[in-house]
Amino acid sequence: VQLQASGGGLVQPGGSLRLSCAASGSIFTINTMAWYRQAPGKQRELVATITSGSSTNYADSVKGRFTISGDNARNTVYLQMNSLKPEDTAIYYCNAVVTMTSRSITDNWGQGTQVTVSS
């Protein structure tokens, strides 16, 4: 499975960005997709998840500001980030737990996209 993330960049505090992550490969079904982030000197942390049934979960630090959504037909997940703060600065990674056409289950990571919130 390949995960291609895009949409990062530099934004001022209070601004917005939208991240996208498209999955491709021998996919039977995507069980969950998620966004994680890792700031310099810190451990990778979960930002938001979405299941195949569209149930969502968010880290407390982003609740009310970030929205995760999915397009099952395109095997794509989005992260709409509003009211961005400097502490949101990090590399954002896409993750997908996938049932392959072989029926094996794999845990897959994208390459990361940089989000910088600064004036």
C-alpha positions, 0 to 999 in steps of 0.5 A, spaced: 500 500 500 502 506 498 500 513 502 501 519 498 500 525 503 499 532 501 497 539 503 502 541 508 505 548 508 506 555 512 501 558 515 500 564 520 496 563 527 489 562 526 489 560 519 487 554 515 490 548 512 487 542 509 491 535 508 490 529 504 492 522 503 490 517 498 491 510 499 493 505 493 495 498 492 492 491 492 486 494 497 480 490 499 478 495 504 481 500 508 479 499 516 481 505 519 485 511 517 488 516 521 493 522 522 499 523 526 504 528 528 511 529 530 514 535 533 521 536 533 524 533 540 517 530 541 514 523 540 509 522 534 502 523 537 495 521 534 491 527 531 485 524 529 482 517 526 476 515 522 473 508 521 470 505 515 464 506 518 465 514 519 466 514 526 471 519 528 476 520 534 480 526 536 486 528 540 483 533 546 488 538 543 485 539 536 478 538 538 473 543 535 479 545 530 480 539 526 476 535 522 477 528 519 473 526 513 474 520 508 472 519 501 471 511 501 470 511 493 477 514 492 481 511 498 482 518 501 482 521 507 482 529 509 484 533 515 481 540 515 485 544 520 482 551 522 484 556 527 492 553 527 496 555 533 504 555 533 504 548 537 500 545 531 507 545 527 509 538 526 510 533 520 504 530 519 503 523 517 498 519 514 496 512 517 492 506 514 490 499 517 488 496 510 485 489 509 489 487 502 486 483 497 489 477 500 485 478 506 492 480 510 491 486 514 497 491 514 499 497 517 501 503 513 505 510 513 505 515 508 511 520 507 509 525 512 508 533 510 510 539 514 506 544 517 509 550 520 504 555 523 508 562 524 507 569 523 
